[in-house]
C-alpha cells in the first residue's frame, strides 16, 4: 500500500470535493474537511507505526514523472521527517476543529487549508528536488489566499508582503536546485543520491550554500529577513497563524538540515560560525522585541523568531563539529524543538484567537483578572506560556537543553549569549500572564464566557502532547536519533 502517497493526497481529494460544494452549507464543508484531515492524521500515525530504517530513507515510493530529465515522483521518510509529518497532520486537524464557527465562504476556506496541508506534507517527504520545489511553492499560494481572504483589517497588505518575501526566497532555492543537478554525475534530481555523495565543492558549493541559506532564512525566518512575519501573523486568521508558525516556519529549518547540512556539508562547515551568529542574534533580538509588545498576538509572533534562532544555531553547530555525539545531540534537539514549537505556539495562537473572538482586542493593557471569569482559558494559557519559556517537564525544555548542550561543545560563548533569550522569554510571558489574567477584572469583561467544546477539542490535545513530550521526550528522540546518528558520519 502506498501509504505515504495516500497520506499526502487525501487532503487534496477533500479539497477537490469541496470545489463541487461551493454554495453548500458551511457545516457540510467543515465535515468534509474534518474527515479528510482525520484520515490524513491516521495515515501519519500509520507511517510512524511502520517505522524507519536508520541507514537512510524508508517506505520509499517512486514513479516516473519526466524521464528525460530523470525527474520522478519520489517520496519517503526518515527519523527527521516522520515527527514533522505527525505534527503537521495534528496541527491541521485542530485548526479545522477550531474553524467550525467560520461560515463565510466555508467550502473555499476549508479547501485552501486542505490544499496547504497536502503541500506541507509533500515538502517533508519529497525525495526529488523538483517535487520538493513544487510542494514548496504551493504552500506559498495556499497561505497567501488564507491570509488575504479571511484575515483582519490590513490582511491584503500583509498577504502581499508575505507573498513577495517568500517568492523572492524561492528564486535562490531554484538556482541551488539547478546547481546541485548540474553538479551531480550522472545528473540527477534524486535527493538520496545527492545526500550520499554531495556533488559540489569549492566556489560552486559556497554559492549554492549561500542561495540555500537565503531561501531558508526567509522562510524560518531570521534577522534581518523576518519583517514579513509579524504582519502576516497579526493579520492572518487564528488558524492561519497556527499553521504559519507551527508548520510553514519549519520548512525553513527542515531545509537547513536536509539541504544545507546534508547536500553542501563542507561549505556549511566553513560558514557555520557566521550562520550561528545570525541565529544567535535573531534569538536574542526576537525575545527583546517580543518583550516590548503590548499586542498579545504580536508578542507570540516575535517569540517564534526567538525560538527559530535557537534551531539555526544548533544546526550550525552540528555542521561545524566533527564529533558524532555532539552533532547527534544538536540535531536531536533541533528536530524536537521544531515539533515542540509547533505544538506549543499553535496552542498559544489558538488561545489568543479565542480571547480576541470574545474581546475584539489583543491589547494586554485592556485586560486583567480574566483568570476569574475564564479560568479554563487562563490556566491553559499559563500552561502553554510556561512551556514556551522552557519550564522543565514541558516540551521545550528537553529540546532547548539538547540544542544548548550541542552548541556549548562547539561555541561556549555563543551558547551563553543565546541562553539570554530564555531569561527574556520567561520575563515577557510572566508579564503577559500578569497583565491579562491576574489582578482586578474590568467591568466589561466580567461576563466573558469561557472556552467552548470546539475550543477544548482544538487546544487540549496540543497541551497534552506538550506535557507528554516534556516528561517522556524519547517518544520523539528515539525516532530522530535513527537519522541524526547517520547524518554526516
Protein Blocks (a to p, Z undefined) as FASTA:
>chain_A
ZZklmmmmmmmmmmmmmmmmgoiafklmmmmmmmmmmmmmmmmmmmmmnopafkbcehia
cddfblmnopacdddddfklmmmmmmmmmmmmmmmmmmmmpmghklmmmmmmmmmmmmmm
mmmmpcbfklmmmmmmmmmmmmmmmmmmmmcfklmmmmmmmmmmmmmmmmmmmmmmmmmm
mmpccddfbfklmmmmccbgcjllmmmmmmmmmmmmmmmpccfklmmmmmmmmmpcfklm
mmmmmmmmmmmmmmmmmmmmmmmmmlmmmmmmmmmmmmmmmmmmmmmmmmmpcbfklmmm
mmmmmmmmmmmmmmmmmmmpmcfklmmmmmmmmmmmmmmmmmmmmmmmmmmmmmmmmnop
abfklgghklmmmmmlmmmmmmmmmmmnopahiaklmmmmmmmmmmmmmmmmlmmmmmmm
mmmmmmmmmmmmmmmmgcjddfklmmcccddfklmmmmmmmmmmmmmmmmmmmlmmmmmm
mmmmmgoZZ
